[in-house]
């Protein structure tokens, strides 16, 4: 009998936090690019501008909100996906078919996206704060301060501003990341050329990151604009039409920085997750 390791329900949240700590500066630059009304700076120029004006640590603005988001959004989607997948796979009928992985990923991502919306909004605001004039800055001390102040000053509904967009994006990202990672890993292992090692995890997660970036970029642009708005958009449809007026490429604004952030984030998340599973996972005899 061979021994296998199953993931614990909270491993996805921990792995995502580890990845977020590494890729946060890229996330910050992506938000800055997406909230520009017209293209003024590219990614490298923007990074130099931020460091020159506000210092290197400014690249980590909003890190507490990013970690808070991972422990709500990513924890939920990984917990749902991995728990259901492992339960269904333990029946001895082999791996789930791809369409079931897609449906499960979409459900887990949609739920996680909704739960993570308040932290996500505070994350976007904290990252974008330095772009505003001093008198317009919100100056949240940390994620919990941001959440409390939004609730106190703008009401509970504002905490879930852009929830439909965040949930839809969460569904697409989770399909791209978790379902595609599982499928890519299954196909790579099926060739017999590679074993279940870190190289396989890297290759599978790189493919998954590319799929997730392409799937969710249009929604990501709309979500960022909605969350960062000061009342200029009446709703999702209005934001959609206003963005469409800038041309179809406006929906893919920041695609390269989004890919540069999401692909390493996906790779790091799954590498960390597989290592957590390997050393601290639940032992299962098969």
Buried (B, 14 or more C-beta within 10 A) or exposed (E): EEEEBBBBBEBBBBBBBBBBBBBBBBBBBBBBBBBEEEEEBEBEEBBEBBBEEEEEEBBBBBBBBBBBBBBBBBBBBBBBBBBBBBEEEEEEEEBBEBEBBBBBBBBBBBBBBBBBBBBBBBBBBBBBBBBBEEEEEBEBEBBBBBBEBBBEEEEEEBBBBBBBBBBBBBBBBBBBBBBBBBBBBBEBBEEEEBEEEEEBBBBBBBBBBBBBBBBBBBBBBBBBBBBBBEEEBEEBEEBBEBBEEEEEEBBBBBBBBBBBBBBBBBBBBBBBBBBBBEEEBEEEEE
